[in-house]
Amino acid sequence: MAIILKSSNDEDFEVSPEVAKQSILIQNLLDDIGTTSDPIPLPNVNSKVLKKVIEYCEHHQHDPPIIKDEYDDVPRRSDDISPWDEQFMKVDQEMLFEILLASNYMDIKPLLDLGCKTVANMIRGKTAEEIRTMFNIKADFNEEELAQIKRENEQTTAQIRQPGAKVFAPLLENRPAFRITKPISVIREPQQFYKQLLCGIRQARQRICLSSLYVGSEETELVSELDQALQRNPNLHLSVLLDCLRGTRTDAQGMSSATLLVPLVAKYGAERVQIYMYHTPALSGLSKQAWPQRYNEAFGLQHIKAYIFDDKTIVSGANLSRDYFTNRQDRYMQIDSRQFTNYFAGLVHTIGQFSFHMRAGDRVASYRLEMPDEMADPTQEPRVFVREANERMALFLEKAEIEHAMAASNVGVSDTLVIPTVQMRQLGITQDEAHMSEFFHLIHKFAQSHECRSLMASAYFNFSDQYKRSILDSASRWDVLVASPQANGFYTAKGISQFIPNMYSIIEHEFLHAVKAQGREDISVQEYVRPGWTFHGKGVWCYLNQQRPQLTMIGSPNYGYRSIYRDLEAQVTIISGCSQLQDDLHREALSLLSHSKAADQKELRQRARNSPLWLYGLKPFIMKKM
């Protein structure tokens, strides 16, 4: 039975099931509803582009199937394009971009990969100026400013003498980097984190900028402190970036982050209080109407956590709600640097450019959300939104890379460097993904001839396939710290969510089986166990030939599939030449490990056996949605 595909301009295309099912989007739909004679609408793909996509799928319909998990781990090359594919991609830039968007929307991995390879080949060997000309990108600096930046980077003659800086110097390339001269404060407990938040609010005189997934609807004290700070300081400005889906989800009393914050907008006006609500472009049209609250968050979220008070930034993975202030363990570091803080504030406001803005309604606690006039609505025009959001983020990152470029030769023996990276794959931004790949490569290379051990933590044992493979293949010793079932945030959940800790145990058991199969006795899994507490910490500590870590990563990513492919994420890499900071990082790691125990494969096997069989069927969904 033929499958009918309907383009965005209502033109029907009849294709065979084999051709249609090369799109994972369509395959999943047919698996759910069975064969159908009704046209399948593709509202994000016009006729001209759909015709090209079908041409590709018809040519490749007899290719050997690609297993998705394996496909994601294949090292990317751009010199292996077949003659037919090369000829197929000889299109103008507008069509090339449309093919990339369509293949991403329809989830046709080989076509998306082909498009990316084509772009990579187009820019290979070209200068930044040539690339700007090719894609009509406006430069942020004139020739004199660019020449001055280049001279400043070349003038230094200092050499890297610190082992950590030597090993990790390649991480500085093509990324903004900041030299931190004031001590970085490592906060250890959630109660201290909350006190530091309140202290920051009370001391702020110019700006408060908060980026979180949501604000707990019970956080009236926190909002009251913000209100008092705005009242005391007429020059103070407040900006808050939240996820739209999570921030508007209501509790049993009808309260949400939005209803909690909108009185500040009503009282002080949009000039002083800006509430940004980012909405994923992956949930639009009928899909948005069909998926209920809570479950719709699986499509993508604003997940970046940073809390700014004048020139200080607290980088964390913690949200702004009561459990994160009491008995939900996370990580938190305060960095005192105007340049670094300006970068993060700029990141928040750039995302705010393509987010909904909250406006006060006529009634108490009522609000409306408005998209800036110059931006497409992600729920109505997702393809246009992605293009426009990508343009704004690319310009922001390019400017940051130029303004804060740091030559490896300009790093001293006791310097502490901070490298922020972001990941927004739904918007075409993969900076952190590339950064992590380079990091794994560097420590593997170092560990082949030196002692090296690393600790990687996540709230959930759901690392992406590429990260699991990087750990298994690394020459470094690895310890992995995750939540035990009792310390998992879903442990006391109701309904189907209560089985999520079981699923993580199944994945954990499979990983340890792979560790044993490779004979890796130097890889262990530790489970965080602390009565009455849950675990939400994430990050990396890396020890190079020393008893103290020379590098740490901290931020919002859980290093899972959705951290790479669905959510907006940001993390900070700190390369420390300061012995005091290294001591503090080491004590932080020891403190977390003091509440952990080694995972037992026998116990994990028993947990897996006690799990309902149907749970295995949900494994692909949980691995890529949670």
N, C-alpha and C positions, 0 to 999 in steps of 0.2 A: 504494500500500500504506500503510495507516494505521500510525502510530507510537504505541506504548503507553508512557506515562510512569507510573512507580510512585512514589507519595509515600512519605514517611518512615513513615506508619502503614499502608503496604501497600494503599492504594487505587489502582486503575488508572484512567488517563484516556486515552482514545483520541483522537488529534488527527491532523490532516493533516501531511505532511512540511513544507509551507510554514509552518504554525504552529510546529512543533517547531524548525525551523531558524532561527527568530528568536533562539534561544538559541545563542550561539557555542559554549558547552560541548557541547550536543547535536550541533550541526553538525559540530564537529571529531570527535566520537565516531563519527558516521555516516560521515564521510569516511574514517575509519580502518578501520572494520569492515564498511562497506556497510549496505544495508538489512537489518533484522532483525525477526523476529516476536516476539522475546523482549522483555519489558518493560525499559525503561531506568530503573534506580533513581535516585532523587533523594533521598538520605538526609538532606539538610539542609532539605527543604521539606515541610511537612505538607499534608494534603488541602485544608484551608480556604484556605491561601495559594496552593497550586498552582492551585486553581480560579480565583482572582482573576488570577493570572499568565496562565493560558490565555485568560481573557476578554479581557485586554489584547492578547495576541498575535493572537487571532482578529480583533479589530477592526482591527489595524494590519497584517495580513498582506499587504495589497496596497499598502502604502506604498512609495515609491521606496527602494531599498536605500541604506544609508549606508556609505560607505567609511570603515573604522575610522580610518586615519591622518588623514583629513580631519576626521572627527568629533571627534577629540581636540583639534584646533586651533580649533574653532568657539568664539568668545567666548560664555560662558554668560550667559543672560538668564533671568529668572523671571516675565516678564510676557507670555509668548507661549504660554501653555497653552491648548489648544483646549477648547471647552465640554465635549466628551465626556470628555477626559482629566481636566478639573477635577471633573466629576461622579464619575468613576471613583475619584478619590483622596479622596472624602469618606468616610473610614473613621476608626475610632478610632486612637489613637496606637500601640497594640500592633500592629494590623494594618499600619499605615503602616511601622513599624519592620521587621516581618516581610517586607513587600514589598521594602523596601530590601535586606535581607539576601538574599532569594531572587533578586532581579535581579542582585545582585553575584555570587552563587554561580553562577547560570546564565549569567552574562555577557550580559545583555540591556541594552545600553547605553542605548537610548532610555527604557526603563522606569526604570532607575537614575537617569537624568537628571531624569525627571519627578518621582520621589520627592524628589530633592534640591531641585528647584525648589519643590515643595510645602512642604518644611520651611523653606526660605528665606523664602517668603511668610508662613509662620506667625509667624516671629520678627521680620520687618521692622517697624521702628519701635518695637519694644518695648524696655524697659529691661532691664538685667541681672537685676533682681529679678523682673520679669514673666516672663522666660524661665526662671528657676529655678523659679518657681511652676508654669509650664506643663508643664515636664518633671520636676518633683519633684526638683530638684537642691538639695542642702543647701548653704547658704552656709558658707564657712570662717571668716568674720569676723562679729562682731555689729555693730549699727548704730553704736556708738561708735567701734569700730576703723575701719570704713569711712569715717566722717566725718573721723577723724584723718588717714587716708591721703589723702583728697581735699584737706584743708587744706594738708598738706605739699607736695602737687603744685602747689597754686595760689599758695603763698606766694612763690615765686621770681619775680624780675623781670628776671633776666639774659636777654639776647638772644643768639641764635646769630649769631656773627660769622665763624666758620670756614666757607668755601665748601662743604667736604665735608659738614659737619653741616647746613648749610642745605638742600642738595640732598637729602640722605638722611634728613632729619628724619621724613618719613612712615613710615619703616621702624620707628620707635620705637612706633608706635601698636599697641595690643593685643598687645604682645610684651614679655617681660621684657628689661630692659636694665641693664647694669652699668657704672659708671664705674670704670675701672682706674687706680689712682694709682701703681702700681709698674711699672717697665719690663717690657715683654713681650719675651721672649727668642725670637728667630727662629733655629731650628736648621736648618743647611743640609745636612748629610750624614748618612747612615744610621748611620755609626760613632759620630757625636756623639749621635745619638738613643739608641743603645744605652747609651752611657756615662751619659747623663742618666737613663735608666731605672734603672740600677744605683745611681746616686747617690741618686735619690729613694727607692729601697727601703731603702738603708742609713741614710738620715737620718730616715725616717718614724718617728714616735713614737705616733701615735694611729690613723691609718687609711691603708690602701692600698686603692685601688679601681681595678680594671682592667676596661675594656670593649673587647672585640676580637671579630673573627669567630672566631678560634681561637688557640691557643698551639701552636707547632710542637712535634711530639713529640720533637724533638732538643734542646729548650731546657732541658736539665737544669741548666745554670749559673743560669739565671734562676730556676728553681724552688728551687734550693739557696739562692740569696740570699734568697728569700721565707721559706724555712724558718729561716734564721739570724736574720732580722729578727724573726720571731715568737718565736723562742727568747730573743732578747736583751731584748725588750720585752713583758712580760706584758699590758700595756694596749693593745697593737697589735691591730687587727682588719683582716682581709683579706676583701675582696669581689671576686669575679671574675664578669663577665657574658660568656658566649660563646653562639654559635649551637649549638643542640642537634645538628642534622644534621651540621654541619662538625666540631663538637667531639667527636663520637663516631665519626667516620670513622677507621678504623684503617689504619696503614701495613703494609708487608710483614711487619714484626715483630709486628704486632698491637697496636701502641702508638697512642695518641690523646691529644688534650688532656685527656680525662677520666681516662685511666689515669695521666697525668703528674701531675695535680693532686690526685687522691683521697687519696694518702698524707698530704697536709697536713690534709685533713678528718679522717682517721683519727687523726692525731697530736695535733691541737689542738682537735678537736671543732667541731660546727656552730655553736656560740656565737661562736667567734672566726674561723672560716673558712667563708664562705658562697660556694658555687659555684652560680651561676644558669645554666641552660641554656634559652634561649628557643627555642620550637618554633612554626613557622608554622602557622596554622589552615588554610592552603590545601592541606595534605597530610595526609589523614586516611583512616581506613577502609581499603578495598581499595587505594586509590591509594598509600598509604604502603607497603603490602606489595609492590606491583607494581614500584615504581621502585627501582632499586639505588642504593647510595651513590654520591656524586658527582653523578649526574644528578638525584637528588631535590632538590638544592640550588637548582634552577631555580625552585622554587615559592615561595621567599622565605627570607630570612636575617636574622639579627641582624647588622647591618653597622656599628654605631656604634663609633668608636674614641676613647677618652679614657682617660688614665692619671693617676690622682690619688694624691698623696702629701701627707698632712696638708692644707695650704691651697693647694697648687700643683696645677695641671692641665696636662698636655701634651695639646693637641688635635692630632689627626693623622688621616691616612688609612691609616696603616701598621698591619699586624698584628704579632703577636709571634712571629716566626719568623726563622730565620737569614738568609734572603735580604734581609729588610727591615732587617737590622742590618749588612749588608755592601755589596751591589751592586744594590739595588732602590731607586731614587730615589723618595722621597715628599716630603711637607711636614710640618713639625712646629713647633709654637709652644708655649712654656710661659707660662702666665698665673698670676701670683701674686695671688690674691684669695680671701679666705675666703668671701664671699658667692657669687661665681661658682662656686667649687669646691663649695660646699654645693648649688648648683643641680644640677650635673652628678652629684654623688653621689646626690642625691635622685632624679634621672632613672634612674640605674642601679638603685636600690633599688625604685623604682616598677615598672620592667620586671621586676625580680626577683619582685614580688608575683604576676605571672602567668607565671612561668617555672618549669620543673622545678628542684628543689633536689637537689643531689648528696648522697648518703649513702654512707658507707663500707660495703663488703661484708665478708663473713667472711674472704675470702682476700685475699692481698696484691694490691694494684692493682685489686681488684674493686670495683664500685660499683653502686648502684641510683639511679634518678631518681624523685623523688616530687613530685607537684603539690600545692601547699598545699590544705588541706581545703576552704577557702572558694572555690576556683577550679575551674572546669570544665576537663577535660582537652582540649587543642586537637586531639588525635588521635581523640577519641571524641565530643566535643560541640562542634564548631567554631563553630556559631552562638551558643551560649551563651557560649563562651569569648570571642568577638569582642565581645559586648555587655559582658561583665564587664571585659575588658581596656580597652575604650574608656572605661568609666566611671572607672576608676582613672587613666588617662592624662588624661582631660578635667579631672578634679579637680586633678591635679598641675599642669597647665598653667594652669588658671584661678587657682589660688593663686599661682603664680609671677608671672603677669601683674599681679595686684593688688599683691603684696608688692614687686615690682621695677618698677613703672610709673615711667616717666620722661617728664616733660613736655618738649617740644622747647625751651621757653623756659628750661629749666634746664641748658642745655648751654653751657659756656664755650669760649673761643677755643682753648685748648690741651688740651681734654679728649680722652681716648681712651675710646670706648664699645664695649662688646661685647654683641652680640645673639645669643643661642643660639636655634636653631630645629630642630624635629624633623619628620620625615615618616614616617608609619606608615599608609599608605592602606588596607592590609588590615584595620587596626583602626579606620578612619574618622578618622584624624588627618592633616590636610593643611596643617599650619602652614608648613612650608618651601616647599611648592608655591606657596602664596599669597605668601609672602615673595619668592620669585624672580620671580614675575609683577610684583609691585610694583617690584622693583629694575629690571627691564628697562624698565618704563614710565618710571621716573624718569630713567634715563640717556638714553632716547630723547628725552624732553622737554627735558632740559638740552642735549643735543647739537644740537638744532634751531637754537640760537642761540649756542652756545659750542663751543670745541674740546673734544673728548672722545675718549679712546681706552681700550680695555679689552682685557685678556688673559684668556682662559678656558682652563683646562687640564683634561684628563681622561686617565685611563690608557688609555681606549679611545675611538675615534671612533665613538660610538654615541649621540650626543645625542638626546634625545627630539624628536619632531616640533615640539612647541611651543617648545623652546629653539632649535632650528635656525631656525624661522620668526622668532623674536624677534631673533636675530642678523641675519638677512637683511633684516628690515624696520627695523632700528634705524638711527637717524641717526648713531650713534657709529661710530668706526673700531674694527674688531675684529681681534685676532690670536688664533688657536686653536692650542693646543699639545697634541699627542697623541703617543703612542708610535709610532715607526717599526715596521715588521714585525719587525726584528731586536730591538727593545727591548720587544716585546710578550711578556707572560708566557707566552703559548701557542706562541711561536715554535719551541721545541724539544719541544713536546708530541708524543705519539704518537696514532695513530688519527685519528679525524675532527677532533679538537681542533687538529691541526696546521694545518688550513685556516682557522681563525678569523681569523688576521691577514689572510688574503686577503679575507675578507668585510669586514673593517674598511676595507681599501683600496678595495673596491667602493663602500662607503657614502661614503667620503671623496671618491672621484671624482665621485659623484653630487652631493655638496654643492658641490664646486668648479664643477661644470657649472651649478648653480643660481646660484652667485655670478656667474659670467660672464654668464648669461642676464639677470641684473638689472643688469648694468653696474657691479657693485660692485668697484672696483679697490682699495678701502680695507679689504677683508676678505682675510686670508691664513691659510693653514694651515701650521704649523711642525711638523716631526716630530723627536722626540727621538732622537738617534743618539749613542750612547756605547759604544764597544766593550766587550763583557763585562758591560754593565749592562742592566737592564730599567727601565721607567718606570711609576710608579704614582701620580704626583702629580695632584692635582686642586684646583680652586679658581678664584678670580677676583681680579684686580687692576684697579682702576679709577682712571684719571688724569683729573682735571677741571681743565682749563686750567693744569696744572702739570706739572713734570717728575718728580714723585714721586706715588705712589698715595695717595689719601686713604681708600680702602676696599679691604679684601680679604675674601675668604671662604675658609674652610678647614674641612675635615671629611671625612666619609666618602662623600658622594654623588659618583658619576661622571657625574651629570646625564643618565643614560640612562633608558629606559623602566622598568627594574626599580627604579631608585633612587626613582622616583616612585610606582610601583604595587605593588611586591612587598616590598621590604626595609625594615627599620627603619634609619633614617638620622638623623644629626645633623650640623649644621654651625654654624659661628660666623662672624658678620659683624663685622668690626672696622672701626670708623670712627675714623680716627686724626687728631688735631690735633697730635700730637707729631712734630716734624721728625726726631728720631732714629729713631723707628719707621718713618716714611715712607722714610727712607734705607735702613733694613734691608730693608724690603719690596721696594724698588726693586732692591737688590743681589740679593735672592733671585730675583726675576724674571729679571734679567740673567744670573745664574748658570745658570738652567735653559735660557734661550734660547741661551746660549753653546754648548750641546751639541746644538743643533737646526739643521735646515736647512729651507728653504722647500719645501713639497710641490710636485712637478712634475706637471702634469696629464698630460703625455705618458707619464711613468713610471707614473703611476697607471693610465692606460689600458692599458698593457702588463701590469701586474699583474693587472688585471681579465681581460684576454684569456687570461692563463696559468692562470686559475682554472678548475677543472672546472665544466661546465654545471650539474651537480646541486647545486652550492653555492648557486646562485641560488634554488633551491627551499627552502633552509634559511634564507634571509635573514629572513623574518618571525620564525622561531623564535629566531635569534641576536639579533635586534634587541630582543626582548622577554624573553629569558631570560638573556643574558650581561651 
